[in-house]
Amino acid sequence: MNVVLFGASGNIGRAILQEALKRKHEVTAAVRQPDKLDIVHERLRTLKVDILDPASVSAAAQGHEAAISAYGPEWGKERELLEAATSLVEGLTAAGLNRLIIVGGAGSLRTESGEMLMDTPEFPAEVRPLAAAHSDAYEIYSGSELDYSYASPAAVIQSGRRTGQFRIGLDQLVVDENGNSVISVEDYAAAIIDELEEGNYSRARFTVAY
């Protein structure tokens, strides 16, 4: 497919980019600072884009079959996630591009007790503003007309290796037999591209963990 990837220069964005290229997709890396992306590939082009500007988003989206957003704000600017969500919805709609897969947050997933992960006592206080912003951004996507898929990672996502072996859930946190919820960045990226190719979670959220 011909895909535009917003936020391709971040840790998760790079993993998604590499997974997409490995699977023979054509990718436009839409980034604010192109010089930060040092990946070179025959099926990759890099474009300077301001994700907070709907006109910039619309211009980048032209001619693509799908969009993926791996955008992540700087610490202290978590509410920019809402601006980015609104800009993506407006920009992609203006471009006539309906399909969007979003790298989301885990904080609003439900735990076994029924409460959101970010409301549990053990959830790190310093991460809560980001989790709350992801939750509010999710409401923007779900209230739009886009054919979105919102991909929440496990409670812990960290660099590791690609195994291709993981479990998929919906709105509830996926945990292992020890109660841990973990996924590698590489396997999370594989799940994102699986969704791009298969489209199993149209206008829905899914989550990925071991």
N, C-alpha and C positions, 0 to 999 in steps of 0.2 A: 504494500500500500504506500501511498504518498502521504506522509505524516508531518505535521508541524509540531515541534516539541518546545514548549515554553519552559524556561528554567533549566536548560540542558547543561549548564556549566556547574551546577551543584552536585553534591555527592550522589544523591538518588537520581538526578537528571542524567548524569554521565552513565550510570549503570543502565538506565532505560535506553539511552542512546546506543550504547554498545550492544545491548540485547536486540534492539530493533535492526541495527545494521547487520548483526550476525544472522538474522532471519531474513535478510535480503530486502528489507523495506527501504524506501527512499525517505530520507529525513531532512527537514529544514530545522536547524537549531536556532530558535528565536531567543536571543539573549540580550541583556542590557549592555554587557561589555564583551564583545566578540573576542577580544584578545585574551580573555580568561579561558577560552576553550581551545585546547591545543590538539584536539583530535582531527586527523585528516583522513578522509575516505572518499572514494569515488562516488558513493551514493549519499554523501553529506554535503549540504551547503549551510553556511552560517549567515544569519541575518540579525542586524541590530534592531531590537524591538523594545518598546516601553510597554510592559504588560499592564500598567496602570492607565494607559491611554487607549480607549476603544478604537480610535482610528488607526493607531499603530498595530493593534491586534488584528483588525480587519484586513489591513494591507498584507500582513504576514500570512494570514489564513487563506488568501486567494489561491485557488487551484489545488487545494489539498483535500484528501478524502476524510481525514480525521485529525483531531488535535489532542495532544496530551499536555497537561499542565503539571510540571514538577516544581512550580514556583514556591519558594520559601522566603519569608521576610527576614530581615535582620532582627537580632534581639532588641527589644524595646520598640519595635515597629510592627508588632504582631497584627494590629488592626488593619494593616495594609492588605492582609489576606482578603478582607471584605471588599476593598477597592479593586483588587485583582479579580475577584469573582464577578463583581458587577461589570468590570471592563471586558472580561472574557465573554460573558453572556451577550453583552451589547455588540462587541466586535465580531464575534463568530456569527451571530444572527445577521448582522449587516453584510457579512461575507457570504452568507448562504451555506455556511458549514455547520451542520447540526450535531455531529458526533464529537463528544469530548470525554476523555478519561482524566480524572483528577487524582493526584497524589494527595490524600487527605491525612487526617489525624486519627489517633486511636482513642483520644480522651472521651469522646461521646459514645463509645461502645458500651453496651450494658454488661455488667459483671454477673456472676451467678446469683448474687443477692438482689439484682434488679436495678441497682444504682449505676450511674455512669462512672466509668473508670476514673475520670478526673475529680469525682466527688468522694472517692474513697480516701481513707486516712493516709495510706501509704503513697499516694500520688504526689510527686515532687511539687512543692509550692511554686518554685521558680518556673516550672513548665506550664503551670495552669493558664496564664494569659494566652499562650500559644494554643493550647488545647481549646480554650473557649472561643478563640478567633476561628479556628478550624471548624468548630461546631456551628458557629454563626454563618460562616461561608457556605457550609453544606446546605443550610436553609435557603441560601440564595440560589444555588444550583438546582435544588429540588423544586423550587418555586418557579423555575424557568421552563421554557418550552424545548430546551435542548435535549437531545438523546445522550444523557450523561451516564457515566459510571463512576461512582465515588469509591476509591480504593483506600480503605483504612489499613495501616500496617498493624503488626502485633504491638503489644505494649512496649516492647524493646525491639528496635531495629538497629542493626549494627553491621559493619562490613564483615564479610566472611567468605563463604564460597557458594557457588551455584550448584545445588543438588538436584533441582527440578522436582523435589519431593516436599510437598507442603499440603496443608489443609486449608479449605476455604470455608468461611462462615458468612453470616449476613450482618445483623446488628448486634450480635453478642460476641464478646471477646473470646477468641479461641485460645485455650490453654492446653498444656500437655498433662501427663499423669501426675506431675509434681506441682501443678498449678501455675507453671511458668508460661508466659506468652512471649515468644521470641521469633524473629525472622531475620534472615540475612538480607542486606541491601540487594544482593545479586538475585536471590530467589524472589524477592518482592518485585524486582524489575521483570523477571520472567513471568510473574503473574499478571503484571500490567500488559505485557505484549500478548500473553494468552488472551486477555480480554479484548485487546485490539483485534485479534484475529478471529475470535469465536463469538464475541458479543453476548455472553451469557447473562449479563447483569445490566440490561438496558433500563435506564431511569431507576437505578437502585444503588445501594451501597453493598460492598462486599469487603471482607477482611481476610488477611493471609497470615498464617502462623504454622509452626511445626506441630 
